[in-house]
Amino acid sequence: MSAEPFLAPGPDALKPADDPEDTWFLDEEWERAAYFGSLMTAAGEGEELTAQDISGSGFGQDGTADQLRPGPVLATLVHAATSNQQVLASLPDDDLIGIIRAARKMESLIAWAQLTAIREFATRPGAQTATRRTSAAPCPDPAVREFAADELTEPLTMTWQGAAGEIGYARTVAGRLPHCFAALAAGRMHPRQLRIIAEETAFLSDADVAIADEMLAGLAPGKTPGQLRAMARRLVLRLDPDSARRRREAARSHAQVRTFAERSGNAGMVAHELPADEALASWQHIEQRALDLRAAGVPGTLQDLRVRAYLDLTQERDIRNAPAAAPSSGQDQEGAADHASGPGAESPKDPGGTSREDPGGDGGPGPRDSSGPVAPDTGPSLAALINITVPLGTVLGTSEEPGSADGFGPLDAETARDLLAAAARNPRTRWCITAVAPDGTAAAHACAPGARHGPPDPQALTYSNVIRGPCQHAQAQRTYRPSRKLRHLVNARNTTCTAPGCSQPAARCDLDHTDPWEQGGPTCACNLAPLCRHHHRCKQAQGWRLEQPQPGVLTWHTPTGRTYTLTPTQYTL
């Protein structure tokens, strides 16, 4: 089996019969090669292949087409078979299975081609890599151009971090797993199988990975992902038992807890790479709290109570101590609380520890009614700035337009209102309102002064225009550092980093002078845009250039000569 990661000549090449180097076709197979050659010629001349042509190609089990390597002949046959419904409907089941197998082979070849091109682009010597090379000799592990990932965000439709991951993966499989990479090109291995092998062998030495590469390249065909992962893991442990410890220690440095949006619209929270003993102890603690809740008469299944226990423990509260609230709208307290903010929402304390059982407490964030006592408010408390974007009609309940939250994504109207209610409970919340133009972009922005227990009256605020089109520098400042007001105006116009493929929230970005301040660039909305720290550095690298021809319109020029233009955030579809 060849270890060369690039395609070797094969039957798809349709080499002349007298080529002495051909090792793929026996003499008696050249008749079939000539048949495929005639099909390719017909397809190239615009002729439509018939059902008889496809059936005669041998897509059935162990047929000639079934054994073809992925390439132009196989691609032509697959396209001819699937693009014509009449041809497809006339094929026997055996041929259809063969076409599915052939399409899967082509998927492997396409994946190989993309990884090969990514590796070549990222490691090609250039201005950013020349200083890191010690000689002009071929390098088995060449340095990557520093901002290569940023140039790949558009063709890969990924963030720069995702593109950087693909670059690293391409270098790994081509350099450390040449047998498996060659099997991918030949269609004997699926991209998912290669990814599994790369993951499982990541902590092997070069000598051990060479052994694993050759063995797994031969064993992978026909294995399901689960079978292959188990096989690869056993092989790795036999080759290097200590690799399991190194893997655990390396992964532990990436331990994290994060939230995410479920496909249903609910939220999820997950912790990764925790010590096994502590994770199991934490789970036992949650399980015991759930059992205690059930013993206390809290309704719900044990799974429901685990969720309530988890939320209680992470917010330092205990729903068993929650004050009773009068049912409303025909719901009991349990149903009302669930509707307001999900399982386990009842809470006697905010995150700062202020008791809600004492209506007269200095820090109590619950809404007040001037004609009576504090209204019951037992939902979660969430500090918010401008990172929750909700249309005014949704706030007032007159519209069901969706909102959004940074780091979470789109919100249905009901969830958006729940988040606003949670923000209103927290004394640290500051309220801002952005007026949206008919085209969906920001038109004006206003900030309510001080802390409030609910959204401000939009009619009572003073709005500043979000500059679009020609700028008269009415909002320009003489200082380098923009004011809070100017920062809010720019961040309302462009709510994320203004580099291609980057979604870092503007609140976490640098507010960059597109034309440098030291070169006369004004501190004005027409010359400011949010850039994350990575893309701030990227902008200053050799070969990169950034322009802002109109306020909020950013045009990037890359070292390869390509240009990408980003426009202001569109709040509505």
Order of alpha helices (4+ residues) and beta strands (2+ residues): alpha-alpha-alpha-alpha-alpha-alpha-alpha-alpha-alpha-alpha-alpha-alpha-alpha-alpha-beta-beta-alpha-alpha-alpha-beta-alpha-beta-beta-alpha-beta-beta-beta-alpha-beta-beta-alpha-beta-beta-beta
